[in-house]
Amino acid sequence: MMLEASGRRNRIIVLDDEDRVRRVIGLQLEREGYDVILAESGDEVIAKLSSDAQYDLLISDIRMPGVDGHQVLKFAVENVPDMPVIMLTGVVDIETAITVMKAGAFDYLVKPVRRDDLMTSVEKALGYGRLIKYNRRLEIENRKYQLELEEEVNARTRELSEALSQLRVVHMDTVRILSGAIEENDPYIRGHGNRVRHMAHHMAEALGYSSRELDMLDFGGLLHDVGKIAIDPRILNKPSSLTPDERKIVETHPLVGERIVSKVSYFTQIVPLIRWHHERWDGKGYPDGLQGDKIPVSARILAIVDSYDAMTSDRAYRLALPTNRAIDVLHQEAGRQFDSSLVEVFIREKTYELHFED
């Protein structure tokens, strides 16, 4: 059992109109150290979820008299979106399973539930809940970062000449506007630019980058996907595989991004990063098929952290990979998609740990 960051035990509501079923499930969870609340009706659970108390997981039967599991699930998804829901049923019905999963359930278990299956599902659901809460905290951190950055810019305007301070404001406003435009176009990458910036900066510091080089890499990390603002959101958020034509459209975003950023003279140094962050070490990347050392080091760094963050984040077409699986992929692609020496830096410096820092 894992505790919340506050140190409290995870709180789980178990809803089932059958007394024996909910008591058995509750007892199994309590033995694992969870704080369990038992409920026998949908009305009771809705009342609990409407209170100020915090709950980390709901396990709910589907077929019940009165307010059934479908109604409880709908209420939970709309009112407690950070809390995963596991549905229970006594009937093996694929159509029902598909229905509740589409409605927002995290998992679906058939009664009688085996203890191992229950615990596995509960651990995964709580882990998913922590990830959702982390992403929420990251959004707050992003807003806080922007506010702090704006305060820093305002402080500089009091110290520097009017022309220099105005130039700085323009640069930062440009980054803020473009970053916001990217995320509005593709909600699945919300926070992605800032995470890429953090990880790329961490690797570059280990490689001895200067302060000026780190600043430029920060801008490159925030703006590397700016070209996606020109791509139809229906393609970016498509929940299934892209067609060849759609993939060609997506692969234009480095060139579009280059055209956008190159219009700002201050960002001249990051133009190569934006154009070449999808190049591969083996020369099979895009848009130019650069190979090996012909790809700038900063672009190679972005390729690694961009891929890692994409693998470990939910996307429209798949759920996030666990950290160890994503690291395995980096190892497998070292020398093919990625620079082997930089993959070693990423692992040695534990850059992946930054992905889940508050």
N, C-alpha and C positions, 0 to 999 in steps of 0.2 A: 504494500500500500504506500502511495506517495501522499505527502501532506501538501496543502496549499502553501504559497509563499508566506502567508501570515502565520504558519505553524499549526493552524487548526486542521482537524481531520476532515476528509471529504464527506460532504453530506449528501446522502442518496435517499430519494423518495421511492418507495415500492408501492405501487397501486395495483390491487387485484381484489375483485369482489369475493374470491374464495379465501377464507381465513387461513386454511392450511397452506395454501400456495404462498401467500405473502409472508407468513411466518417462517416457512422453510427458507425462502429466498433471503428474508431479513436476517435470519440466524447465520446463514452462510456468509453474508456480507459483514455482519458484526464480528464474526470470528477472524475476518481478515483485517479488522481494525477500523472499518468504516462507521461513520455516524449514520444510523439508519432511521428513517421515519416511515412508519407503515400507514397506509390509507386504504379505505375500502370503497370509496366512491370518487367519481370524477369531480363532483362538486367540491369535495373536501380538498382535492389536490389543487384545483383552480383557486380556491381560497388561500391555500398556503403559498402558491406561486404569486398571488396578488399582494402578499404581505411584504414587509421589509426584509424578511429572512433570506439568506443566500443559500441556494442549493446548487450542487455541482452536477447532478445527474438525476434523471427520472427514468424509472423502469415501470412501464405501464402495460396492463392487459389491454386487449383491443375490444373484445366483446364483453360488455357489461351493461346491466340495466341502467336506465337514466342517461346521464352524460357518459358516452362511451369513449374508448381510447382514441378514436379518430378526432373527436372534439377536443379532448385534452391535448393531443399532439398539436392541433391547430393553434390552440391558445398558447402553448409553450413556445412554439416557433415564432409567433407574432409578438409575445410579451417578454419572453426570457430567451432571446436568441443565442446567448452565450452558453446555455445549458443543453448538452446533448440529451437525446431521448432514445431509449431502447424499448422496442415494442415486444410484447409477449402474446402468443396465441396458442390455443390447444389444437388448432387445425392446420395441417400442412397445406397451404394454399399459396401458390406462387403469385397469383394475381393480387392477393392481399399484401404480400410482401412487397411487390413492386409499387403498389399504391401508397403504402406508408413510407417507403423510402423516398418516393417522389415528393411526398408531403413534408419531408424534412427529418424523418427519423434517422438516427445514426446507424442503428442495427435492428435486426429482427430475429427473435429466438422462438423456437417451438417448444411448448410444454409437453412433458416434464423436462425442465432444463437441466442438463448435466452441469455439475459444479464447475468443471474445467472450462466448459463453453461459456458459462456465466462470467467467471472471473476474467477470462480472456477478453470478452466483449466489454466488460466494465472498465478494465485497464485501458483498452484502446479508446473507449469513449471519453474517459477522464483525460487521457493524453490529448485527444482532439479538442476537448474543452479548454485545456490549458493553452493550446495553440491559438484558439480563437481569442482568448483573453490576452495572450501575448500580442497578437496583431492589433487588438484594440489599444493596448498600451503603447505599441509602436506608433500608431496614428497620433496619439497624444504627444509622444516624444517628438514626432515630426513637426507637429504644430508648435511645440515648445521650442524646438530647434529654430524654426523660422522666426519666432518671436524674439528669441535671444540674438539671432543673427541680425534682425532688424534693429534691435537695441544697440548692437555693436556698430552697425553702420551709422546710426544716429550719433553715437559717441565719436566716431571718426570725423563726422562732419563738423564737430566743434573744434577738432584739432587740425584738420587739414584745410587747405584752401578751398574756396567755393567750387572751383572747377573740378578738382580732384574728388571731393566728396560727392558731387553730383554724378560724376562718372561711376563711382562705386555703387551708388544707389541704382543707377540704370542697369549695371551688370547684375546685381543681385535680384532686382525686380524681373529682369529677363529670365534668369534661372527659375525664379519662383513661378512665373507665369507659364513657362514652357513645361516645367515639372508638373504643375497642376493640370495643364492641358493633356499631358500624356495620361495621367491617372484617371481623368474624367472619361477619356476615350476607352480605357480598358481597366475596369475595376479590379481585375485579377492581379494587376501589378501595383496596386496601392501599397506604398511603402517600399516597393522594389528598388527604386532609384537610390533611396537613402541607405538601404541595406548594402547595395552594391558599393556605394561610396565608402561606407564604413570598412567593409572587408578589403577593398582595393587599397585604401589608405593604410590599413594595418600591414598588408604585404609590402607596400612600397616603402614604408618606414623601415621595415626589416632589411630592405635592399639598399638603404641609405639615400633615399630621395631627399632633395633639398626642400626647404619650405615652399619655395615658388613652384617646384615640380609637384609637390603634394597638393597645393591649391588647384593647379590645373587638372590634376587627376580627380580631385573632388568634383570639379565642374563636369568633367567627362563622365564620372559615375552617375551623376544626377541626370545628365542630358543624353546618355548613350542611346536611349530609345525614343528620342524626341521625334524621329521620323514616323513613328507609329500614329501620330496625330492625323496623318494623311490617309490612313488605312481605314476602311469600313469597319466599324465596331462589330458588325455581324460576323466578319471573318476572324477578328481577334478573339471574340468570345464564343466561337463555334465549339460546341461540346463534342464534336467528332473529328475524325481525321480530315485534314485539308485536302482539297483536290490539287492536282499539279498546278493549275492556273492560280488557285488561291495561294499556294505556297510561293509562287513567283511574285505575287503581289506583296506578300509579307516580306520577302527577301529584298524588296526595294527600299525598306525603311532605313538602312544605313546611308544610302545615297540621298534620300530625301532629307535625313538628318544633317548630312554634310552640307547640303545646300542651305538649310535654315541657319545653321551655326556659323557658316563661313561669312554670313552677312554682318557678323559682329566681329570687328577687328580684335577685340580683347580676347576672343576665343580661338584665335588662329592656331594655338598650340594643341587644342583638343580636337581639331577637325580630323586628323588621322585616327584618333581613338574611336570616334563615332563612325567613320567609314569602315574601319577594319576590325571592329570588335567581334565580328562573326567569321573572321578568317581562321583557318585551321593550320596547325603545325605541319600537317601532311600535304597542304596545298589544295584541299578539297572544299575549302570554305567559300564564302562569297563576301563582297561582290567581285573581287579581283583574282581570287585563287592564289593569294600570296602564300609563300611557303617558308617555314623555318625562321631564320634570323631576319628575313626581309619584313617580317611583321614587327612593328615597334613593341618594345617590352611592355609599355603601359597598355597597349591593345591586347597583348597576351594575358596580362593580369586581369583585365576586364572580362576576357573570354572565360576564364576560370571561375571568377566569383559570380558572374552573370549566370553561367550554367548551373553552378551550385545552388544559387538562390532560386532559380527557376525549378530545379528538381525538388527542392525542399519546401516549395510553396504550392498551395492548391491552385489549379488552373481549370478552365472551363471543361477541358477534356479528360482530366485525371486529378486524383488526390495527390498530396505531397508525399514524396519518398522519405523514409526515416533517414537520419543523419548518416548512419553507418552504410546504408545502401548507396546514398549519393557519393560518399567518399570512395566506395568500391568502384563506382562508375568513373570517377576521376582517375583512379589508379589504372583502370582498364584502358582509358583513352589517352593516358600519358604517352607521348611520343607519336600519337596519331592526331587527335583533335587538339591536345594541349601540349605546351612546352613541359617536358618532364621535370626540368630543374625548378620551374615555378610551381608545379604541383607539389614537389617536395617542400618548397617554402610554405605553401598553403597548409600542408599537414604539419610540418615541424613547428610553425608558429601558432598552430591551433586556431587558425583564422575562422574556421567553421564555428567556433564557440561564440563568435560575435553575432552570428545569425539570430541567436535567441537571447541576447543581452537586452535588459530593459533600458 
